[in-house]
Amino acid sequence: MQQGLTQLGAKNMAFPEKTMIFGLFGKKNNNQAIVERQYQALTSAARMPDFYERLNVPDTVMGRFEMLSVVMILFFRRTRASATSGQEIAQEIVDAFFEDIDHSIRELGIGDNSVPKRMKKLAGMFYGRLEAYSNAMDTSDPTALAAALSRNVHPKAAHAVDMGGLADWMFAAEAYLSAQSEDVVATGSATLPNVA
């Protein structure tokens, strides 16, 4: 399952405690095939070239982290109202995401003593994005979502970068996911749309 961030192109109040993500690293995955299938679909979606060629996402390690965070957040939002099995699968998928990050950090040769601190920082980034994007999406505010995306995807830009196209895709993707049945989610077969 591990692909590393170099290959890869939530929790708000509705979800369990953030620290749960690290507690499941060693858990035996009883739904391994389902989780791997869904995780592969999400990572494939995050690598779609149009994000990097048309929607102002930088084609860098951090740009791909941002896009994978986006698709993970969308999937988590879809599973909030799902049956327990769907929520458990979502949690295991996000655990796999952080396992990939952990693996990627170690592949870069970063010392073991530094990994937990970096993981904590990246987890904080992920959950901060979940909160910001969810707030904008819950209020159907594409302008606020685009602004949040600009801050996160282009943190060093002197001026705001237009992320309206990605914001529009996120709203469309949420509707696309919502239309998929619980059976689709429970079997790890949920998909995300192409960029229009």
Backbone as a printed PyTorch tensor [residue, N CA C, xyz], in Angstrom:
tensor([[[  0.8240,  -1.2050,   0.0000],
         [  0.0000,   0.0000,   0.0000],
         [  0.8570,   1.2530,   0.0000]],

        [[  2.0560,   1.1600,   0.5980],
         [  2.8360,   2.3660,   0.7440],
         [  3.3270,   2.8550,  -0.6020]],

        [[  3.0720,   4.1340,  -0.8590],
         [  3.4590,   4.7180,  -2.1320],
         [  4.4160,   5.8780,  -1.9340]],

        [[  4.4370,   6.4730,  -0.7200],
         [  5.3120,   7.5960,  -0.4780],
         [  4.7890,   8.8580,  -1.1170]],

        [[  5.0740,   9.9950,  -0.4570],
         [  4.5830,  11.2590,  -0.9900],
         [  5.2190,  11.5860,  -2.3270]],

        [[  6.4050,  11.1010,  -2.5740],
         [  7.0310,  11.4090,  -3.8580],
         [  6.2800,  10.7680,  -5.0040]],

        [[  5.4560,   9.7700,  -4.7170],
         [  4.6750,   9.1230,  -5.7660],
         [  3.2330,   9.6050,  -5.7630]],

        [[  2.8110,  10.2060,  -4.7250],
         [  1.4060,  10.5940,  -4.6170],
         [  1.1870,  11.9040,  -5.3420]],

        [[  1.4490,  12.0900,  -5.9810],
         [  1.3960,  13.2430,  -6.8760],
         [  1.9340,  14.4880,  -6.4760]],

        [[-10.8740,  13.2240,   9.3530],
         [-10.7760,  14.6510,   9.4060],
         [-11.7150,  14.8990,  10.4580]],

        [[-10.6570,  15.5220,  10.5090],
         [-11.6660,  15.4520,  11.5480],
         [-11.9940,  16.8260,  12.1070]],

        [[-13.2840,  17.2930,  11.9350],
         [-13.7830,  18.4260,  12.6860],
         [-14.5490,  17.8470,  13.8530]],

        [[-15.4510,  18.5910,  14.4100],
         [-16.1250,  18.1100,  15.6110],
         [-17.0020,  16.8970,  15.3350]],

        [[-17.2890,  16.6120,  14.0850],
         [-18.1480,  15.4750,  13.7610],
         [-17.3980,  14.1550,  13.7970]],

        [[-16.0610,  14.2090,  13.9810],
         [-15.2690,  12.9990,  13.9250],
         [-14.6420,  12.7070,  15.2790]],

        [[-14.1580,  11.4870,  15.5030],
         [-13.5190,  11.1300,  16.7680],
         [-12.2610,  11.9370,  17.0210]],

        [[-11.6550,  11.7010,  18.1810],
         [-10.4840,  12.4650,  18.5850],
         [ -9.3550,  12.3250,  17.5760]],

        [[ -8.6470,  13.4330,  17.3710],
         [ -7.5770,  13.4480,  16.3890],
         [ -6.4880,  12.4330,  16.7190]],

        [[ -6.2210,  12.2380,  17.9960],
         [ -5.1280,  11.3590,  18.3730],
         [ -5.3900,   9.9160,  17.9870]],

        [[ -6.6170,   9.5740,  17.6580],
         [ -6.9500,   8.2070,  17.2680],
         [ -6.1440,   7.7640,  16.0600]],

        [[ -5.7610,   8.7220,  15.2400],
         [ -5.0730,   8.3820,  14.0000],
         [ -3.7820,   7.6290,  14.2560]],

        [[ -3.0740,   7.9970,  15.3260],
         [ -1.8040,   7.3530,  15.5990],
         [ -1.9860,   6.0480,  16.3570]],

        [[ -3.0870,   5.8930,  17.0520],
         [ -3.3080,   4.7090,  17.8460],
         [ -3.5890,   3.4720,  17.0280]],

        [[ -3.9070,   3.6350,  15.7630],
         [ -4.2870,   2.4930,  14.9440],
         [ -3.1790,   2.0100,  14.0230]],

        [[ -1.9800,   2.6130,  14.1370],
         [ -0.9120,   2.2270,  13.2230],
         [ -0.6350,   0.7290,  13.2770]],

        [[ -0.7090,   0.1300,  14.4600],
         [ -0.3750,  -1.2710,  14.5740],
         [ -1.5800,  -2.1880,  14.5220]],

        [[ -2.7400,  -1.6320,  14.3050],
         [ -3.9660,  -2.4310,  14.3040],
         [ -4.0200,  -3.3380,  13.0770]],

        [[ -4.3650,  -4.5830,  13.2970],
         [ -4.5310,  -5.5030,  12.1650],
         [ -5.7770,  -5.0960,  11.4000]],

        [[ -5.6170,  -4.9290,  10.1340],
         [ -6.7190,  -4.4300,   9.3220],
         [ -7.5690,  -5.5920,   8.8250]],

        [[ -8.7620,  -5.6960,   9.3970],
         [ -9.6550,  -6.7820,   9.0050],
         [-10.3080,  -6.5290,   7.6520]],

        [[-10.2130,  -5.3130,   7.1760],
         [-10.8200,  -4.9590,   5.8930],
         [ -9.7320,  -4.5720,   4.8960]],

        [[ -8.6160,  -5.2710,   4.9260],
         [ -7.4420,  -4.8290,   4.1810],
         [ -7.7170,  -4.6380,   2.6930]],

        [[ -8.3880,  -5.5800,   2.0750],
         [ -8.6350,  -5.4690,   0.6330],
         [ -9.5070,  -4.2580,   0.3200]],

        [[-10.5310,  -4.0310,   1.1490],
         [-11.4190,  -2.8830,   0.9460],
         [-10.6490,  -1.5850,   1.1210]],

        [[ -9.8770,  -1.5110,   2.1950],
         [ -9.1160,  -0.2960,   2.4840],
         [ -8.0930,  -0.0260,   1.3850]],

        [[ -7.3930,  -1.0480,   0.9520],
         [ -6.3880,  -0.8520,  -0.0940],
         [ -7.0260,  -0.4020,  -1.4030]],

        [[ -8.1740,  -0.9790,  -1.7380],
         [ -8.8570,  -0.5870,  -2.9740],
         [ -9.2810,   0.8820,  -2.9100]],

        [[ -9.8700,   1.2780,  -1.7870],
         [-10.3360,   2.6570,  -1.6700],
         [ -9.1750,   3.6390,  -1.5900]],

        [[ -8.1470,   3.2630,  -0.8640],
         [ -6.9820,   4.1390,  -0.7350],
         [ -6.3210,   4.3520,  -2.0910]],

        [[ -6.2270,   3.2990,  -2.8710],
         [ -5.6510,   3.4180,  -4.2120],
         [ -6.4840,   4.3490,  -5.0820]],

        [[ -7.8020,   4.2510,  -4.9750],
         [ -8.6700,   5.1300,  -5.7680],
         [ -8.4770,   6.5870,  -5.3660]],

        [[ -8.3260,   6.8360,  -4.0650],
         [ -8.1460,   8.2090,  -3.5920],
         [ -6.7890,   8.7610,  -4.0100]],

        [[ -5.7420,   7.9690,  -3.8700],
         [ -4.4260,   8.4580,  -4.2700],
         [ -4.3470,   8.6660,  -5.7800]],

        [[ -5.0130,   7.8200,  -6.5380],
         [ -5.0500,   8.0120,  -7.9930],
         [ -5.7620,   9.3110,  -8.3420]],

        [[ -6.8530,   9.5940,  -7.6410],
         [ -7.5720,  10.8480,  -7.8750],
         [ -6.6830,  12.0430,  -7.5630]],

        [[ -5.9200,  11.9600,  -6.4810],
         [ -5.0530,  13.0720,  -6.0870],
         [ -3.9450,  13.3270,  -7.0980]],

        [[ -3.6260,  12.3360,  -7.9090],
         [ -2.5580,  12.4830,  -8.8990],
         [ -3.0600,  12.9420, -10.2650]],

        [[ -4.3450,  13.2100, -10.4090],
         [ -4.8520,  13.6120, -11.7290],
         [ -4.0830,  14.8360, -12.2410]],

        [[ -3.5230,  14.7680, -13.4400],
         [ -2.6950,  15.8610, -13.9530],
         [ -3.3920,  17.2140, -13.9980]],

        [[ -4.6970,  17.2320, -14.2030],
         [ -5.4000,  18.5080, -14.3270],
         [ -5.2520,  19.3800, -13.0850]],

        [[ -5.1200,  18.7920, -11.9220],
         [ -4.9300,  19.6060, -10.7180],
         [ -3.6670,  20.4440, -10.8340]],

        [[ -2.6340,  19.8480, -11.3820],
         [ -1.3250,  20.4860, -11.4400],
         [ -1.1390,  21.3130, -12.7140]],

        [[ -1.8480,  20.9430, -13.7520],
         [ -1.7050,  21.6450, -15.0290],
         [ -2.7260,  22.7610, -15.2180]],

        [[ -3.8880,  22.6460, -14.5550],
         [ -4.9640,  23.6110, -14.8120],
         [ -5.4850,  24.3340, -13.5730]],

        [[ -5.3170,  23.7480, -12.3950],
         [ -5.9750,  24.3030, -11.2050],
         [ -5.0080,  24.8950, -10.1840]],

        [[ -3.8130,  25.2210, -10.6340],
         [ -2.8540,  25.9800,  -9.8210],
         [ -2.3260,  25.2480,  -8.5910]],

        [[ -2.2940,  23.9290,  -8.6530],
         [ -1.6500,  23.1680,  -7.5840],
         [ -0.2180,  22.8810,  -8.0260]],

        [[  0.7800,  23.2390,  -7.2240],
         [  2.1650,  22.9810,  -7.6340],
         [  2.4680,  21.4880,  -7.6650]],

        [[  3.1840,  21.0660,  -8.6830],
         [  3.5370,  19.6530,  -8.8200],
         [  4.8230,  19.3900,  -8.0340]],

        [[  4.6700,  19.4180,  -6.7160],
         [  5.7770,  19.2100,  -5.7820],
         [  5.3230,  18.2070,  -4.7300]],

        [[  6.2500,  17.7930,  -3.8780],
         [  5.8800,  16.8800,  -2.7950],
         [  4.7780,  17.4890,  -1.9410]],

        [[  4.9260,  18.7610,  -1.5840],
         [  3.9090,  19.3860,  -0.7390],
         [  2.6230,  19.6440,  -1.5070]],

        [[  2.7260,  19.9390,  -2.7950],
         [  1.5170,  20.1020,  -3.5920],
         [  0.7120,  18.8180,  -3.6330]],

        [[  1.4020,  17.7060,  -3.7230],
         [  0.7150,  16.4140,  -3.7450],
         [  0.1730,  16.0550,  -2.3650]],

        [[  0.8700,  16.4550,  -1.3200],
         [  0.3220,  16.3000,   0.0290],
         [ -0.9860,  17.0770,   0.1450]],

        [[ -0.9950,  18.2920,  -0.3930],
         [ -2.2110,  19.1110,  -0.3250],
         [ -3.3610,  18.4410,  -1.0620]],

        [[ -3.0950,  17.8950,  -2.2410],
         [ -4.1820,  17.2680,  -2.9980],
         [ -4.6550,  15.9770,  -2.3520]],

        [[ -3.7430,  15.2180,  -1.8010],
         [ -4.1850,  14.0080,  -1.1150],
         [ -4.9880,  14.3800,   0.1250]],

        [[ -4.5940,  15.4510,   0.8030],
         [ -5.3880,  15.9270,   1.9390],
         [ -6.7950,  16.3020,   1.4870]],

        [[ -6.8980,  16.9630,   0.3480],
         [ -8.2100,  17.3630,  -0.1730],
         [ -9.0950,  16.1470,  -0.4150]],

        [[ -8.5750,  15.1340,  -1.0860],
         [ -9.4270,  13.9810,  -1.3970],
         [ -9.7520,  13.1830,  -0.1420]],

        [[ -8.8200,  13.1320,   0.8010],
         [ -9.1100,  12.4540,   2.0670],
         [-10.2130,  13.1800,   2.8230]],

        [[-10.1500,  14.5000,   2.8310],
         [-11.1690,  15.2950,   3.5150],
         [-12.5320,  15.0740,   2.8740]],

        [[-12.5810,  15.0650,   1.5610],
         [-13.8500,  14.8170,   0.8730],
         [-14.4080,  13.4430,   1.2250]],

        [[-13.5430,  12.4420,   1.2760],
         [-14.0040,  11.0960,   1.6180],
         [-14.4800,  11.0360,   3.0680]],

        [[-13.7660,  11.6860,   3.9610],
         [-14.1920,  11.7110,   5.3620],
         [-15.5460,  12.3840,   5.5010]],

        [[-15.7470,  13.4680,   4.7820],
         [-17.0330,  14.1540,   4.8580],
         [-18.1490,  13.2480,   4.3390]],

        [[-17.8580,  12.4680,   3.3140],
         [-18.8720,  11.5500,   2.7880],
         [-19.2540,  10.4870,   3.8090]],

        [[-18.3000,  10.0350,   4.5960],
         [-18.5670,   8.9220,   5.5110],
         [-19.1080,   9.3680,   6.8660]],

        [[-19.2460,  10.6590,   7.0920],
         [-19.7710,  11.1120,   8.3880],
         [-21.1340,  10.5150,   8.6950]],

        [[-21.9660,  10.3920,   7.6700],
         [-23.3260,   9.8750,   7.8720],
         [-23.4350,   8.3960,   7.5170]],

        [[-22.3010,   7.7640,   7.2510],
         [-22.3280,   6.3560,   6.8640],
         [-22.5170,   5.4600,   8.0790]],

        [[-22.7910,   4.2020,   7.7970],
         [-22.8550,   3.2040,   8.8590],
         [-21.4820,   3.0710,   9.5070]],

        [[-21.4630,   2.4270,  10.6650],
         [-20.2170,   2.2800,  11.4090],
         [-19.1060,   1.7030,  10.5520]],

        [[-19.4280,   0.7270,   9.7110],
         [-18.3970,   0.1010,   8.8770],
         [-17.7490,   1.1060,   7.9330]],

        [[-18.5520,   2.0080,   7.3650],
         [-18.0050,   3.0210,   6.4800],
         [-17.0870,   3.9730,   7.2110]],

        [[-17.4550,   4.3490,   8.4310],
         [-16.6150,   5.2410,   9.2170],
         [-15.3140,   4.5560,   9.6150]],

        [[-15.3990,   3.2720,   9.9420],
         [-14.1840,   2.5360,  10.2980],
         [-13.2370,   2.4380,   9.1110]],

        [[-13.7930,   2.1930,   7.9340],
         [-12.9620,   2.1300,   6.7320],
         [-12.2900,   3.4760,   6.4920]],

        [[-13.0490,   4.5610,   6.6610],
         [-12.4840,   5.8930,   6.4720],
         [-11.3340,   6.1330,   7.4380]],

        [[-11.5010,   5.7130,   8.6930],
         [-10.4310,   5.8970,   9.6700],
         [ -9.1910,   5.0980,   9.2830]],

        [[ -9.3930,   3.8770,   8.8250],
         [ -8.2560,   3.0500,   8.4300],
         [ -7.5620,   3.6250,   7.1940]],

        [[ -8.3280,   4.2440,   6.3180],
         [ -7.7340,   4.8610,   5.1330],
         [ -6.8780,   6.0550,   5.5200]],

        [[ -7.3630,   6.8700,   6.4380],
         [ -6.5570,   8.0180,   6.8440],
         [ -5.3370,   7.5490,   7.6330]],

        [[ -5.4510,   6.4480,   8.3620],
         [ -4.2730,   5.8740,   9.0120],
         [ -3.2350,   5.4620,   7.9680]],

        [[ -3.7080,   4.8690,   6.8660],
         [ -2.7950,   4.4740,   5.7920],
         [ -2.1010,   5.6930,   5.1960]],

        [[ -2.8260,   6.7880,   5.0790],
         [ -2.2690,   8.0510,   4.5920],
         [ -1.0940,   8.4700,   5.4700]],

        [[ -1.2890,   8.4320,   6.7760],
         [ -0.2200,   8.8570,   7.6680],
         [  0.9100,   7.8330,   7.7380]],

        [[  0.6100,   6.5840,   7.5410],
         [  1.6780,   5.5870,   7.4400],
         [  2.5490,   5.8690,   6.2200]],

        [[  1.9210,   6.2640,   5.1130],
         [  2.6790,   6.6250,   3.9140],
         [  3.5720,   7.8310,   4.1810]],

        [[  3.0300,   8.8090,   4.8870],
         [  3.8260,   9.9950,   5.2050],
         [  5.0200,   9.6060,   6.0670]],

        [[  4.7640,   8.8040,   7.0900],
         [  5.8340,   8.3360,   7.9710],
         [  6.9160,   7.6220,   7.1590]],

        [[  6.4790,   6.7380,   6.2640],
         [  7.4150,   5.9900,   5.4180],
         [  8.2150,   6.9420,   4.5300]],

        [[  7.5470,   7.9390,   3.9680],
         [  8.2140,   8.8810,   3.0650],
         [  9.2550,   9.7060,   3.7970]],

        [[  8.9200,  10.1420,   5.0100],
         [  9.8710,  10.9210,   5.8020],
         [ 11.1250,  10.0980,   6.0780]],

        [[ 10.9260,   8.8410,   6.4350],
         [ 12.0750,   7.9820,   6.7270],
         [ 12.8890,   7.7010,   5.4630]],

        [[ 12.2120,   7.5840,   4.3210],
         [ 12.9270,   7.3600,   3.0550],
         [ 13.8160,   8.5390,   2.6940]],

        [[ 13.4180,   9.7300,   3.1420],
         [ 14.2100,  10.9240,   2.8630],
         [ 15.4540,  10.9980,   3.7430]],

        [[ 15.6060,  10.0360,   4.6530],
         [ 16.8000,   9.9850,   5.4800],
         [ 16.7240,  10.8260,   6.7330]],

        [[ 15.5250,  11.2440,   7.0930],
         [ 15.3580,  12.0360,   8.3070],
         [ 15.5080,  11.1180,   9.5110]],

        [[ 16.2670,  11.5590,  10.4980],
         [ 16.5460,  10.7410,  11.6710],
         [ 15.2970,  10.3580,  12.4320]],

        [[ 15.3440,   9.1730,  13.0430],
         [ 14.1880,   8.6560,  13.7670],
         [ 13.7050,   9.6060,  14.8460]],

        [[ 14.6270,  10.3180,  15.4800],
         [ 14.2350,  11.2170,  16.5640],
         [ 13.4110,  12.3930,  16.0730]],

        [[ 13.5570,  12.7430,  14.8020],
         [ 12.8320,  13.8930,  14.2450],
         [ 11.4800,  13.5180,  13.6620]],

        [[ 11.2740,  12.2320,  13.3860],
         [ 10.0510,  11.8110,  12.7020],
         [  8.7890,  12.1310,  13.4960]],

        [[  8.7180,  11.8050,  14.7990],
         [  7.4720,  12.1080,  15.5310],
         [  7.1010,  13.5850,  15.5000]],

        [[  8.0930,  14.4500,  15.6130],
         [  7.8120,  15.8910,  15.5880],
         [  7.2640,  16.3110,  14.2260]],

        [[  7.8430,  15.7900,  13.1670],
         [  7.3650,  16.1180,  11.8230],
         [  5.9770,  15.5370,  11.5700]],

        [[  5.7510,  14.3410,  12.0700],
         [  4.4320,  13.7320,  11.9170],
         [  3.3750,  14.5500,  12.6430]],

        [[  3.7070,  15.0090,  13.8330],
         [  2.7630,  15.8240,  14.6000],
         [  2.4330,  17.1080,  13.8450]],

        [[  3.4540,  17.7160,  13.2420],
         [  3.2300,  18.9430,  12.4750],
         [  2.3310,  18.6800,  11.2720]],

        [[  2.6000,  17.6050,  10.5380],
         [  1.7950,  17.2900,   9.3570],
         [  0.3690,  16.9140,   9.7320]],

        [[  0.2080,  16.2070,  10.8500],
         [ -1.1430,  15.8830,  11.3130],
         [ -1.9010,  17.1550,  11.6550]],

        [[ -1.2120,  18.0990,  12.3050],
         [ -1.8510,  19.3750,  12.6130],
         [ -2.2530,  20.1230,  11.3570]],

        [[ -1.4030,  20.0730,  10.3380],
         [ -1.7360,  20.7050,   9.0610],
         [ -2.9790,  20.0680,   8.4570]],

        [[ -3.0240,  18.7410,   8.4800],
         [ -4.1640,  18.0350,   7.8920],
         [ -5.4610,  18.4100,   8.5940]],

        [[ -5.4600,  18.3750,   9.9160],
         [ -6.6920,  18.6600,  10.6420],
         [ -7.0800,  20.1310,  10.5630]],

        [[ -6.0920,  21.0110,  10.4530],
         [ -6.4060,  22.4170,  10.2330],
         [ -7.0970,  22.6240,   8.8970]],

        [[ -6.6470,  21.9070,   7.8850],
         [ -7.2860,  21.9830,   6.5730],
         [ -8.6870,  21.3880,   6.6110]],

        [[ -8.8390,  20.2940,   7.3150],
         [-10.1650,  19.6950,   7.4400],
         [-11.1500,  20.6850,   8.0330]],

        [[-10.7260,  21.3680,   9.0670],
         [-11.6250,  22.3280,   9.7120],
         [-11.9380,  23.4990,   8.7900]],

        [[-10.9020,  24.0670,   8.1680],
         [-11.1080,  25.2360,   7.3110],
         [-11.9590,  24.8990,   6.0930]],

        [[-11.6580,  23.7930,   5.4280],
         [-12.4070,  23.4270,   4.2330],
         [-13.8390,  23.0340,   4.5890]],

        [[-14.0070,  22.3320,   5.7020],
         [-15.3540,  21.9270,   6.1060],
         [-16.2080,  23.1330,   6.4640]],

        [[-15.6130,  24.1030,   7.1430],
         [-16.3760,  25.3080,   7.4830],
         [-16.8910,  25.9940,   6.2240]],

        [[-16.0330,  26.1020,   5.2140],
         [-16.4400,  26.7580,   3.9700],
         [-17.4750,  25.9260,   3.2230]],

        [[-17.2990,  24.6220,   3.2080],
         [-18.2270,  23.7690,   2.4650],
         [-19.5650,  23.6440,   3.1820]],

        [[-19.5340,  23.6180,   4.5040],
         [-20.7880,  23.5240,   5.2510],
         [-21.6660,  24.7530,   5.0510]],

        [[-21.0370,  25.8900,   4.7620],
         [-21.7880,  27.1240,   4.5250],
         [-21.9310,  27.4300,   3.0350]],

        [[-21.5470,  26.4600,   2.1930],
         [-21.6610,  26.6110,   0.7270],
         [-21.0160,  27.9040,   0.2500]],

        [[-19.7810,  28.1370,   0.7050],
         [-19.0750,  29.3800,   0.4070],
         [-17.8220,  29.0900,  -0.4280]],

        [[-17.9470,  29.0630,  -1.7580],
         [-16.7850,  28.7600,  -2.5940],
         [-15.6820,  29.8050,  -2.4960]],

        [[-16.0440,  31.0580,  -2.2080],
         [-15.0240,  32.1020,  -2.0700],
         [-14.1480,  31.8370,  -0.8520]],

        [[-14.7800,  31.4710,   0.2610],
         [-14.0200,  31.1560,   1.4730],
         [-13.1720,  29.9070,   1.2710]],

        [[-13.7130,  28.9360,   0.5510],
         [-12.9500,  27.7160,   0.2960],
         [-11.7380,  28.0190,  -0.5740]],

        [[-11.9280,  28.8160,  -1.6120],
         [-10.8090,  29.1800,  -2.4870],
         [ -9.7380,  29.9420,  -1.7160]],

        [[-10.1620,  30.8120,  -0.8100],
         [ -9.2010,  31.5700,  -0.0050],
         [ -8.4060,  30.6440,   0.9110]],

        [[ -9.0850,  29.6820,   1.5230],
         [ -8.3930,  28.7240,   2.3930],
         [ -7.4170,  27.8720,   1.5900]],

        [[ -7.8320,  27.4520,   0.4130],
         [ -6.9400,  26.6760,  -0.4490],
         [ -5.7150,  27.4880,  -0.8500]],

        [[ -5.9180,  28.7450,  -1.1700],
         [ -4.8040,  29.6010,  -1.5600],
         [ -3.7920,  29.7230,  -0.4270]],

        [[ -4.2760,  29.9260,   0.7950],
         [ -3.3780,  30.0460,   1.9480],
         [ -2.5800,  28.7650,   2.1760]],

        [[ -3.2270,  27.6350,   2.0010],
         [ -2.5770,  26.3690,   2.3200],
         [ -1.7120,  25.8260,   1.1890]],

        [[ -2.1980,  25.9440,  -0.0270],
         [ -1.4730,  25.3800,  -1.1660],
         [ -0.3180,  26.2850,  -1.5870]],

        [[ -0.4690,  27.5890,  -1.3670],
         [  0.5670,  28.5600,  -1.7410],
         [  0.9160,  29.4350,  -0.5400]],

        [[  1.4640,  28.8470,   0.5200],
         [  1.6880,  29.6070,   1.7560],
         [  2.7170,  30.7240,   1.6260]],

        [[  3.6010,  30.6430,   0.6530],
         [  4.6560,  31.6430,   0.5190],
         [  4.3810,  32.6600,  -0.5770]],

        [[  3.2240,  32.5600,  -1.2150],
         [  2.9020,  33.4920,  -2.3020],
         [  2.6830,  34.8990,  -1.7560]],

        [[  3.2390,  35.8820,  -2.4530],
         [  3.0850,  37.2710,  -2.0140],
         [  1.6440,  37.7370,  -2.1490]],

        [[  0.9380,  37.1960,  -3.1240],
         [ -0.4620,  37.5490,  -3.3500],
         [ -1.2790,  36.2660,  -3.4720]],

        [[ -2.5630,  36.3910,  -3.1880],
         [ -3.4430,  35.2200,  -3.2430],
         [ -3.4310,  34.6210,  -4.6460]],

        [[ -3.3150,  33.3130,  -4.7000],
         [ -3.3750,  32.5800,  -5.9690],
         [ -4.8120,  32.1210,  -6.1770]],

        [[ -5.3000,  32.2650,  -7.3970],
         [ -6.6890,  31.8980,  -7.6930],
         [ -6.8710,  30.3830,  -7.5970]],

        [[ -7.5990,  29.9580,  -6.5770],
         [ -7.8890,  28.5380,  -6.3890],
         [ -9.3730,  28.2590,  -6.5790]],

        [[-10.0510,  29.1640,  -7.2910],
         [-11.4830,  29.0010,  -7.5180],
         [-11.8260,  27.7340,  -8.2760]],

        [[-10.9680,  27.3420,  -9.2130],
         [-11.2300,  26.1250,  -9.9770],
         [-11.2000,  24.8920,  -9.1000]],

        [[-10.2340,  24.8340,  -8.1820],
         [-10.1620,  23.6900,  -7.2740],
         [-11.3260,  23.7070,  -6.2930]],

        [[-11.7030,  24.8950,  -5.8280],
         [-12.8610,  24.9930,  -4.9310],
         [-14.1190,  24.4820,  -5.6260]],

        [[-14.3040,  24.8730,  -6.8760],
         [-15.4790,  24.4020,  -7.6260],
         [-15.4510,  22.8830,  -7.7800]],

        [[-14.2640,  22.3400,  -8.0500],
         [-14.1590,  20.8860,  -8.1830],
         [-14.5140,  20.1970,  -6.8670]],

        [[-14.0820,  20.7690,  -5.7550],
         [-14.3770,  20.1550,  -4.4560],
         [-15.8750,  20.1050,  -4.1870]],

        [[-16.5860,  21.1720,  -4.5080],
         [-18.0450,  21.1550,  -4.3210],
         [-18.6900,  20.1230,  -5.2460]],

        [[-18.2100,  20.0600,  -6.4840],
         [-18.7520,  19.0700,  -7.4170],
         [-18.4210,  17.6550,  -6.9590]],

        [[-17.2200,  17.4670,  -6.4410],
         [-16.8080,  16.1450,  -5.9720],
         [-17.6240,  15.7150,  -4.7640]],

        [[-17.9460,  16.6600,  -3.8970],
         [-18.7620,  16.3030,  -2.7310],
         [-20.1470,  15.8270,  -3.1720]],

        [[-20.7310,  16.5180,  -4.1340],
         [-22.0340,  16.0880,  -4.6500],
         [-21.9200,  14.7270,  -5.3290]],

        [[-20.8280,  14.5180,  -6.0380],
         [-20.5860,  13.2530,  -6.7350],
         [-20.4770,  12.1050,  -5.7300]],

        [[-19.7510,  12.3250,  -4.6550],
         [-19.6210,  11.3040,  -3.6160],
         [-20.9460,  11.0530,  -2.9060]],

        [[-21.6890,  12.1120,  -2.6610],
         [-22.9680,  11.9720,  -1.9570],
         [-23.9510,  11.1130,  -2.7360]],

        [[-23.8290,  11.1220,  -4.0550],
         [-24.7430,  10.3510,  -4.8960],
         [-24.3950,   8.8660,  -4.9350]],

        [[-23.2380,   8.4970,  -4.3970],
         [-22.8300,   7.0960,  -4.4070],
         [-23.4180,   6.3650,  -3.2020]],

        [[-23.8380,   5.1480,  -3.4220],
         [-24.5760,   4.4000,  -2.4050],
         [-23.6840,   3.9790,  -1.2440]],

        [[-24.3430,   3.6060,  -0.1450],
         [-23.6070,   3.1030,   1.0090],
         [-22.8740,   1.8100,   0.6720]],

        [[-23.4470,   0.9970,  -0.1980],
         [-22.7700,  -0.2370,  -0.6000],
         [-21.4610,   0.0660,  -1.3130]],

        [[-21.4730,   1.1030,  -2.1280],
         [-20.2570,   1.5030,  -2.8360],
         [-19.1860,   1.9240,  -1.8330]],

        [[-19.5810,   2.7220,  -0.8490],
         [-18.6320,   3.1810,   0.1670],
         [-18.1210,   2.0070,   0.9980]],

        [[-19.0290,   1.1410,   1.4210],
         [-18.6720,   0.0280,   2.3070],
         [-17.7540,  -0.9870,   1.6430]],

        [[-17.7790,  -1.0460,   0.3220],
         [-16.9190,  -1.9970,  -0.3920],
         [-15.6350,  -1.3540,  -0.9150]],

        [[-15.3980,  -0.0960,  -0.5460],
         [-14.1770,   0.5720,  -0.9720],
         [-14.1530,   0.9170,  -2.4390]],

        [[-15.3290,   1.1880,  -3.0010],
         [-15.4280,   1.4270,  -4.4420],
         [-15.8160,   2.8570,  -4.7990]],

        [[-15.7790,   3.7620,  -3.8300],
         [-16.1430,   5.1540,  -4.1050],
         [-15.1150,   5.7900,  -5.0350]],

        [[-15.5960,   6.6410,  -5.9300],
         [-14.7160,   7.3130,  -6.8820],
         [-14.9550,   8.8130,  -6.8420]],

        [[-13.9880,   9.5390,  -7.3660],
         [-14.0790,  10.9890,  -7.4700],
         [-14.1250,  11.3800,  -8.9410]],

        [[-14.7460,  12.5140,  -9.2550],
         [-14.9040,  12.8970, -10.6640],
         [-13.6320,  13.4800, -11.2560]],

        [[-13.5500,  13.4430, -12.5660],
         [-12.4890,  14.1460, -13.2630],
         [-12.7230,  15.6450, -13.1690]],

        [[-11.6920,  16.4060, -13.4560],
         [-11.8340,  17.8570, -13.5170],
         [-12.5990,  18.2020, -14.7790]],

        [[-13.6320,  19.0150, -14.6390],
         [-14.4680,  19.3600, -15.7980],
         [-13.6990,  20.2490, -16.7630]]])
